[in-house]
Amino acid sequence: MNDNATFSIDTDNREFQDAYALLKYTRQSVFLTGKAGTGKSTFLRYICNNIHKRHVVLAPTGIAAINAGGSTIHSFFKMPFRPILPDDPDLSLKNSRIYEMLKYNKRQRKLLKEVELIIIDEISMVRADMIDFIDRVLRVFSGNMRDPFGGKQLLLVGDVYQLEPVVTADMRDILARFYPTPFFFSARVFKEMSLVPIELHKAYRQSDPMFVALLDKI
């Protein structure tokens, strides 16, 4: 990401300003939500271009990753395409099982250790077990087993009323043994940390000069 490229956001939008302040000046993790057209994608791009923290942008699908200018969660973390339950032996440090499963190279390990902010777009499509997997990986490879996500800050972006995880009937039965719902917010790690929810309300339409100006600068 190019930290030198900047463009404006609506300075009258209190929610934008609150979210930006939390991400820039604190280590607090944020869940940014809002209906379609409220500027979630615009805010994500603004953060990527203006935040002076080492960050990565991830999304659950290839299309969403392209739209967000990032990578898929599965490719970045080498995540298996199956439910990854909390009692999965492959997540164990015993006999180095987790290292055998993931096999990160030196560059990937360095990035996992040094990244400060992890941005996940379309978070509503991410399953709870995937979030707990990410938490486990970041704790192990950052060398910080005590803090959720290895002490990394999160920006989770999406609308739970717009898109939901793609879960088969069999997968739903498996996940139900560990999670009340398959949605990301049911992940066990969120019992250990606070996630500040910020909902965007102001709608920006293509006829709105502010909206057009923002798009022109992206």
Backbone bond lengths (Angstrom), bond angles and torsions (degrees), N, CA, C in turn:
res aa  C-N    CA-C-N  psi(-1)  N-CA   C-N-CA  omega(-1)  CA-C   N-CA-C  phi
1 M - - - 1.458 - - 1.528 110.23 -
2 N 1.298 115.03 145.62 1.463 119.65 -178.25 1.514 109.87 -98.10
3 D 1.330 115.67 105.21 1.457 119.79 -177.50 1.522 112.19 -70.82
4 N 1.330 117.18 -13.87 1.455 119.48 -178.16 1.522 113.12 -86.23
5 A 1.342 116.17 -15.99 1.459 119.16 178.79 1.512 108.85 -83.02
6 T 1.316 116.72 124.66 1.453 120.12 -177.55 1.509 110.63 -129.94
7 F 1.314 115.62 151.62 1.450 121.41 169.45 1.510 106.84 -151.50
8 S 1.316 116.21 166.17 1.452 121.24 -169.74 1.522 112.29 -88.63
9 I 1.323 115.08 152.25 1.448 121.20 165.86 1.518 107.37 -117.63
10 D 1.293 115.23 167.56 1.461 122.06 -177.07 1.529 109.36 -65.80
11 T 1.314 116.48 108.01 1.463 120.29 -177.30 1.522 112.36 -71.88
12 D 1.321 116.93 -12.43 1.465 120.35 177.13 1.524 112.20 -88.78
13 N 1.325 116.43 -4.74 1.458 120.60 -179.35 1.522 108.76 -88.70
14 R 1.329 116.14 103.93 1.469 121.61 -174.75 1.527 111.57 -61.99
15 E 1.335 116.43 -37.90 1.461 119.37 -178.40 1.533 111.05 -65.23
16 F 1.328 116.75 -40.80 1.464 120.05 175.01 1.520 110.48 -56.44
17 Q 1.320 115.55 -48.48 1.462 120.61 -175.79 1.527 111.75 -65.57
18 D 1.335 116.01 -40.57 1.469 119.73 179.16 1.526 110.97 -63.32
19 A 1.333 116.09 -45.66 1.463 120.16 -179.07 1.529 110.62 -64.57
20 Y 1.309 116.36 -42.71 1.464 120.49 -179.62 1.528 111.25 -62.72
21 A 1.333 116.41 -42.78 1.465 120.24 -179.58 1.528 111.23 -63.06
22 L 1.332 116.86 -41.71 1.463 120.41 178.83 1.524 111.11 -62.38
23 L 1.323 115.98 -43.63 1.458 119.79 -176.95 1.523 112.06 -72.43
24 K 1.315 116.96 -35.17 1.467 120.28 -176.77 1.522 113.10 -81.19
25 Y 1.331 117.10 -41.73 1.458 120.07 -169.55 1.527 114.55 -105.59
26 T 1.327 118.38 -6.54 1.458 120.63 -179.96 1.527 109.70 -132.13
27 R 1.318 115.44 179.55 1.466 121.26 173.97 1.525 110.34 -108.14
28 Q 1.318 116.23 14.20 1.458 122.17 -178.64 1.532 110.84 -69.25
29 S 1.315 116.25 135.72 1.457 121.11 177.19 1.521 110.42 -84.86
30 V 1.332 116.47 147.19 1.464 122.68 -171.03 1.523 110.73 -129.70
31 F 1.334 115.81 137.69 1.463 122.27 168.95 1.515 107.25 -108.24
32 L 1.333 116.50 109.46 1.460 122.26 -178.52 1.524 109.02 -99.78
33 T 1.327 115.99 119.10 1.456 120.09 -177.72 1.522 110.37 -131.19
34 G 1.305 115.93 175.00 1.457 121.38 -178.32 1.515 109.73 154.04
35 K 1.304 116.32 157.12 1.459 120.92 -179.61 1.529 110.73 -67.62
36 A 1.328 115.98 167.94 1.462 120.78 177.55 1.527 109.93 -58.42
37 G 1.329 116.14 137.08 1.458 120.25 178.10 1.507 115.39 88.94
38 T 1.337 117.09 4.96 1.470 119.44 -179.64 1.530 112.77 -93.86
39 G 1.324 117.50 2.12 1.461 119.64 172.24 1.512 116.40 98.84
40 K 1.331 118.55 18.71 1.468 120.44 -179.29 1.528 111.32 -61.55
41 S 1.323 116.00 -47.52 1.467 119.79 -178.85 1.524 111.41 -66.96
42 T 1.321 116.15 -37.42 1.464 120.18 177.53 1.521 110.66 -62.37
43 F 1.334 116.84 -42.79 1.460 120.62 179.54 1.524 110.40 -65.10
44 L 1.334 116.50 -41.60 1.463 120.30 179.43 1.530 110.24 -58.13
45 R 1.324 116.83 -46.41 1.465 120.17 179.94 1.532 111.33 -65.55
46 Y 1.324 115.61 -36.70 1.468 119.31 178.44 1.526 110.47 -62.51
47 I 1.321 116.28 -45.21 1.463 120.54 178.95 1.522 110.43 -60.64
48 C 1.322 116.71 -45.96 1.460 120.43 -178.06 1.522 112.15 -60.51
49 N 1.304 117.10 -32.71 1.457 121.15 -176.86 1.519 114.11 -92.17
50 N 1.331 117.61 -10.23 1.465 119.56 -173.33 1.520 115.03 -127.73
51 I 1.304 118.21 -12.93 1.463 119.46 -177.81 1.529 109.34 -83.23
52 H 1.305 117.04 134.58 1.460 121.00 -179.80 1.521 109.84 -100.06
53 K 1.310 114.66 53.94 1.457 122.25 174.09 1.522 107.18 -130.56
54 R 1.312 116.31 145.12 1.463 118.26 177.91 1.525 107.87 -69.46
55 H 1.323 116.04 123.25 1.457 119.03 -172.36 1.524 111.66 -138.76
56 V 1.336 114.61 161.06 1.459 122.27 172.23 1.524 107.73 -130.09
57 V 1.327 115.84 150.23 1.460 121.91 178.19 1.520 108.15 -115.20
58 L 1.323 116.04 125.78 1.458 121.52 -176.28 1.517 110.38 -129.17
59 A 1.328 116.16 159.99 1.462 121.82 177.30 1.526 108.08 -153.68
60 P 1.342 117.55 158.50 1.466 120.35 -175.46 1.522 115.05 -75.42
61 T 1.331 118.58 -21.84 1.461 121.46 -178.13 1.520 110.57 -127.23
62 G 1.337 115.59 161.52 1.448 120.19 -179.62 1.512 112.93 -62.09
63 I 1.331 116.60 -43.22 1.463 120.66 -179.54 1.522 110.78 -63.69
64 A 1.342 115.68 -45.13 1.468 119.51 179.14 1.524 110.76 -63.44
65 A 1.333 116.60 -37.11 1.465 120.20 179.48 1.524 110.92 -65.62
66 I 1.338 116.78 -41.34 1.468 120.52 177.76 1.525 110.34 -63.22
67 N 1.330 115.54 -44.80 1.468 119.73 -179.93 1.523 111.97 -61.93
68 A 1.330 115.92 -34.68 1.465 120.39 -178.37 1.524 112.26 -87.59
69 G 1.325 117.13 -7.52 1.456 120.32 -179.09 1.511 113.01 74.25
70 G 1.339 116.87 34.09 1.453 120.03 -177.10 1.514 113.45 -136.27
71 S 1.331 115.51 -150.71 1.457 123.18 -179.24 1.516 109.73 -117.84
72 T 1.329 116.16 164.89 1.461 118.34 172.91 1.527 109.04 -77.48
73 I 1.306 115.29 152.73 1.468 120.70 178.18 1.522 110.09 -59.20
74 H 1.337 116.05 -43.60 1.465 119.88 -177.15 1.525 111.96 -63.27
75 S 1.324 117.75 -42.40 1.462 119.37 -178.38 1.526 111.57 -71.64
76 F 1.319 117.50 -38.33 1.464 120.39 -178.11 1.521 111.65 -66.72
77 F 1.323 116.63 -44.94 1.467 120.35 -176.40 1.528 113.12 -95.51
78 K 1.357 117.61 -1.16 1.469 121.51 -173.11 1.531 110.22 56.35
79 M 1.311 115.42 41.64 1.457 122.28 -175.80 1.532 110.91 -75.82
80 P 1.324 118.32 132.88 1.468 120.80 176.96 1.532 111.19 -64.14
81 F 1.337 115.92 150.08 1.464 120.46 178.73 1.527 109.66 -89.35
82 R 1.293 116.16 63.54 1.466 123.35 178.42 1.511 107.83 -159.37
83 P 1.336 116.92 162.90 1.469 117.61 173.39 1.528 110.34 -58.98
84 I 1.306 116.41 135.69 1.463 121.95 179.98 1.518 106.93 -117.97
85 L 1.308 115.69 96.46 1.457 121.12 -170.50 1.524 111.82 -83.29
86 P 1.323 117.02 157.58 1.471 120.34 -177.61 1.526 114.04 -57.77
87 D 1.345 117.44 -26.59 1.463 119.68 -179.34 1.526 112.31 -97.38
88 D 1.314 117.61 13.74 1.463 121.72 -179.56 1.527 109.61 -62.29
89 P 1.337 118.49 122.33 1.469 120.29 -178.42 1.524 113.46 -62.83
90 D 1.336 117.10 -22.47 1.463 119.64 179.33 1.524 112.55 -68.90
91 L 1.336 117.05 -14.50 1.461 120.67 178.57 1.527 112.35 -90.89
92 S 1.317 116.11 -0.75 1.459 120.70 -175.26 1.529 111.73 -78.95
93 L 1.327 114.63 146.58 1.462 120.20 172.49 1.525 110.80 -80.85
94 K 1.325 116.13 -16.19 1.463 120.99 -179.61 1.522 109.49 -63.28
95 N 1.310 115.78 129.59 1.465 122.11 -178.61 1.535 112.07 58.06
96 S 1.333 115.70 22.57 1.475 121.63 176.19 1.520 112.97 58.69
97 R 1.339 117.14 33.47 1.469 120.39 -176.36 1.529 112.22 -58.90
98 I 1.335 116.38 -43.66 1.462 118.89 -176.78 1.532 111.28 -65.96
99 Y 1.335 116.94 -34.27 1.463 120.03 178.02 1.524 111.07 -70.11
100 E 1.344 115.97 -35.49 1.460 120.25 178.62 1.523 111.19 -67.63
101 M 1.337 116.48 -36.54 1.458 119.82 -178.02 1.530 111.29 -71.73
102 L 1.329 117.68 -41.31 1.460 120.38 -169.07 1.530 114.33 -92.36
103 K 1.324 116.99 -38.72 1.467 120.38 175.10 1.540 113.24 48.74
104 Y 1.319 116.44 52.05 1.461 120.11 175.50 1.523 109.82 -70.11
105 N 1.333 115.71 144.45 1.459 118.05 174.64 1.527 109.87 -82.26
106 K 1.323 116.57 179.01 1.465 121.35 -175.24 1.523 111.33 -60.92
107 R 1.340 116.79 -42.09 1.469 120.54 -179.18 1.522 111.22 -64.48
108 Q 1.333 116.88 -40.86 1.462 120.93 179.99 1.524 111.29 -66.99
109 R 1.305 117.04 -40.62 1.467 120.38 178.39 1.531 110.75 -64.14
110 K 1.317 115.66 -40.37 1.466 120.36 179.17 1.528 110.18 -62.98
111 L 1.332 117.03 -42.55 1.457 120.83 179.93 1.521 111.25 -64.83
112 L 1.331 117.55 -43.65 1.462 120.87 179.70 1.524 111.16 -62.45
113 K 1.310 116.56 -32.68 1.462 120.19 -179.76 1.522 111.79 -77.10
114 E 1.344 116.81 -37.24 1.463 120.45 -171.44 1.519 114.73 -95.41
115 V 1.334 119.05 -19.41 1.460 120.35 -178.18 1.529 109.93 -60.89
116 E 1.321 116.57 139.09 1.462 121.37 -177.51 1.529 112.84 -104.87
117 L 1.332 115.84 -34.84 1.463 121.23 -174.92 1.521 109.34 -129.71
118 I 1.323 115.96 127.05 1.461 121.31 177.31 1.520 108.34 -112.71
119 I 1.323 115.63 119.17 1.462 122.34 -178.69 1.524 108.62 -104.73
120 I 1.323 117.07 126.02 1.464 121.19 177.16 1.518 108.83 -121.34
121 D 1.327 116.24 116.43 1.459 121.70 177.67 1.528 109.53 -89.86
122 E 1.328 116.25 159.02 1.472 122.70 -177.68 1.529 110.25 51.45
123 I 1.319 115.92 45.60 1.462 121.56 -175.79 1.522 112.23 -61.25
124 S 1.332 117.95 -24.80 1.463 120.28 -178.82 1.520 112.15 -64.02
125 M 1.339 118.02 -19.90 1.457 121.91 179.59 1.525 112.58 -88.74
126 V 1.318 117.02 -3.30 1.461 121.78 -176.89 1.529 109.65 -91.60
127 R 1.337 116.51 129.56 1.463 120.88 -178.92 1.529 111.17 -76.31
128 A 1.329 114.74 158.16 1.463 121.42 179.52 1.522 111.84 -60.00
129 D 1.334 117.21 -41.41 1.465 119.57 -178.44 1.526 111.70 -65.94
130 M 1.330 116.97 -30.55 1.462 120.26 176.79 1.526 111.13 -66.15
131 I 1.329 116.09 -38.78 1.468 120.22 178.12 1.524 110.37 -64.68
132 D 1.327 117.27 -43.97 1.465 119.78 179.20 1.528 111.36 -66.41
133 F 1.331 117.01 -32.75 1.464 120.58 174.55 1.530 110.23 -63.39
134 I 1.325 116.76 -46.65 1.469 120.99 178.78 1.526 110.47 -59.89
135 D 1.326 116.22 -42.44 1.465 120.93 177.59 1.525 110.78 -58.24
136 R 1.327 116.07 -46.87 1.463 121.03 -178.48 1.532 110.96 -62.67
137 V 1.312 116.49 -46.97 1.464 120.90 -178.48 1.526 111.07 -61.36
138 L 1.318 116.87 -44.55 1.464 119.97 -177.59 1.523 111.67 -68.11
139 R 1.321 117.19 -36.25 1.473 119.08 176.17 1.533 110.34 -62.39
140 V 1.331 115.29 -48.08 1.463 120.05 -175.41 1.523 111.40 -66.15
141 F 1.330 117.14 -48.98 1.463 119.83 -171.34 1.530 113.79 -86.97
142 S 1.332 117.22 -9.59 1.466 119.19 171.85 1.524 110.91 -92.42
143 G 1.334 115.68 -11.21 1.458 119.71 -177.98 1.509 113.29 76.24
144 N 1.330 116.63 18.79 1.468 122.13 -179.74 1.525 108.79 -125.13
145 M 1.328 116.21 88.78 1.465 120.78 -177.46 1.521 112.08 -80.19
146 R 1.318 117.67 -15.12 1.463 121.15 -174.00 1.520 112.68 -78.04
147 D 1.322 116.82 -43.27 1.463 120.63 -171.61 1.525 112.24 -94.27
148 P 1.336 117.46 142.08 1.466 120.90 175.29 1.526 111.39 -53.24
149 F 1.310 115.75 135.56 1.465 122.79 -179.39 1.529 112.04 57.15
150 G 1.322 115.72 28.49 1.460 119.51 178.07 1.509 113.56 63.51
151 G 1.343 116.48 22.82 1.459 120.86 179.68 1.519 113.93 84.34
152 K 1.339 117.55 5.63 1.464 120.26 179.92 1.530 110.64 -77.07
153 Q 1.323 115.64 151.92 1.462 122.16 175.45 1.527 108.74 -89.82
154 L 1.335 116.27 143.09 1.459 121.27 179.97 1.519 111.05 -118.11
155 L 1.327 115.54 143.49 1.459 122.57 164.83 1.521 106.00 -122.61
156 L 1.323 116.07 109.52 1.464 121.98 -179.94 1.521 107.94 -104.74
157 V 1.320 116.81 125.00 1.462 121.72 -172.80 1.523 110.27 -122.59
158 G 1.331 116.83 128.85 1.459 119.08 176.49 1.511 112.76 160.31
159 D 1.324 114.80 174.68 1.465 122.62 -177.86 1.520 108.69 -125.89
160 V 1.330 116.86 112.26 1.465 120.47 -176.94 1.517 112.20 -67.07
161 Y 1.316 118.00 -15.59 1.463 120.93 178.68 1.528 112.13 -90.02
162 Q 1.326 116.53 -5.91 1.460 120.36 -176.34 1.522 112.01 -100.96
163 L 1.321 116.71 -47.72 1.460 121.94 -179.39 1.519 109.02 -134.16
164 E 1.326 116.31 149.98 1.457 120.05 179.29 1.520 110.00 -134.56
165 P 1.338 117.65 165.42 1.462 119.79 -178.99 1.527 111.04 -62.02
166 V 1.325 115.49 143.75 1.465 120.60 173.81 1.520 107.12 -85.47
167 V 1.323 116.03 109.27 1.462 121.58 -174.54 1.526 108.98 -131.51
168 T 1.326 116.79 123.44 1.458 120.58 176.44 1.524 109.78 -73.72
169 A 1.324 116.43 166.77 1.464 120.64 179.70 1.526 110.66 -61.20
170 D 1.332 117.02 -42.91 1.467 120.63 179.19 1.525 111.03 -64.17
171 M 1.321 115.89 -42.61 1.460 120.18 179.72 1.525 110.84 -64.38
172 R 1.331 116.37 -39.27 1.460 120.60 179.11 1.528 110.86 -60.86
173 D 1.338 116.40 -41.06 1.468 120.79 179.08 1.527 110.88 -64.27
174 I 1.324 116.44 -40.55 1.465 120.60 179.57 1.524 110.80 -65.58
175 L 1.319 116.16 -46.76 1.463 120.44 -178.27 1.519 112.14 -66.01
176 A 1.338 116.75 -30.92 1.468 121.23 -177.31 1.522 112.12 -63.07
177 R 1.317 117.92 -19.21 1.469 120.85 177.12 1.524 111.39 -68.79
178 F 1.325 116.86 -21.85 1.462 120.92 -174.45 1.526 114.07 -122.95
179 Y 1.340 116.94 -24.06 1.464 120.20 -172.27 1.526 111.68 -130.89
180 P 1.334 117.88 138.12 1.471 120.72 178.31 1.524 112.79 -65.58
181 T 1.333 117.51 -30.15 1.465 122.63 175.02 1.528 107.30 -143.14
182 P 1.334 117.64 161.47 1.468 118.95 176.12 1.522 113.46 -80.07
183 F 1.339 118.10 -6.85 1.465 121.17 -177.01 1.532 111.63 -66.83
184 F 1.314 115.52 153.24 1.464 122.25 -176.13 1.517 112.98 -54.31
185 F 1.345 117.20 -35.79 1.465 119.72 -174.32 1.525 112.77 -70.70
186 S 1.340 117.76 -8.41 1.465 120.83 176.40 1.522 112.47 -87.80
187 A 1.321 117.97 0.11 1.464 121.35 178.79 1.526 110.58 -58.84
188 R 1.314 115.70 141.52 1.467 120.80 -177.11 1.524 112.80 -63.79
189 V 1.327 116.71 -31.06 1.461 120.01 -176.32 1.521 112.03 -60.78
190 F 1.330 117.65 -27.41 1.462 119.31 -177.30 1.527 112.92 -73.69
191 K 1.334 116.93 -5.28 1.459 119.95 171.24 1.524 110.80 -77.64
192 E 1.326 116.16 -14.45 1.460 121.63 -176.78 1.525 113.26 -102.76
193 M 1.323 117.90 -3.71 1.462 119.45 -173.70 1.518 110.09 -148.89
194 S 1.319 114.96 162.38 1.460 120.46 175.70 1.519 109.13 -101.92
195 L 1.312 115.29 138.99 1.456 122.96 178.66 1.522 106.72 -121.74
196 V 1.314 117.62 113.70 1.464 120.82 -176.07 1.529 109.93 -76.98
197 P 1.349 117.51 117.49 1.463 119.29 177.29 1.525 110.72 -86.56
198 I 1.311 116.72 131.45 1.463 122.35 174.90 1.520 107.89 -128.26
199 E 1.324 116.32 120.40 1.460 120.93 -178.36 1.523 110.06 -105.06
200 L 1.316 115.70 126.35 1.459 121.43 176.71 1.526 109.08 -83.29
201 H 1.318 116.84 134.76 1.468 121.03 -176.63 1.526 113.02 -115.59
202 K 1.326 116.66 -34.65 1.464 119.66 -175.07 1.523 110.60 -70.21
203 A 1.329 116.79 125.65 1.464 121.50 -179.46 1.520 110.22 -91.52
204 Y 1.331 115.08 133.32 1.460 121.59 176.50 1.522 108.40 -110.89
205 R 1.297 116.88 121.97 1.461 120.99 -178.98 1.526 109.49 -109.11
206 Q 1.321 115.87 161.74 1.461 119.93 -176.14 1.523 112.30 -64.14
207 S 1.333 116.52 -20.52 1.462 119.47 177.70 1.526 112.19 -83.77
208 D 1.341 115.16 -9.36 1.465 120.76 -179.08 1.532 108.86 -78.44
209 P 1.319 119.35 121.98 1.473 121.41 -179.54 1.522 112.82 -55.63
210 M 1.339 117.20 -37.20 1.461 120.13 178.70 1.526 110.35 -62.25
211 F 1.334 116.07 -44.97 1.458 121.46 -179.43 1.526 110.16 -61.31
212 V 1.323 116.45 -46.99 1.460 121.32 -179.78 1.525 110.63 -62.12
213 A 1.318 116.89 -42.18 1.464 120.99 179.65 1.520 111.10 -62.93
214 L 1.325 116.07 -39.96 1.458 119.99 178.72 1.519 110.48 -63.61
215 L 1.339 116.73 -47.24 1.455 120.35 -178.98 1.524 111.14 -62.31
216 D 1.312 116.94 -37.97 1.460 120.87 -179.22 1.519 111.98 -62.71
217 K 1.330 116.00 -26.91 1.463 120.02 -175.70 1.520 112.82 -95.48
218 I 1.336 117.45 -5.30 1.470 120.45 -178.99 1.529 109.68 -77.88
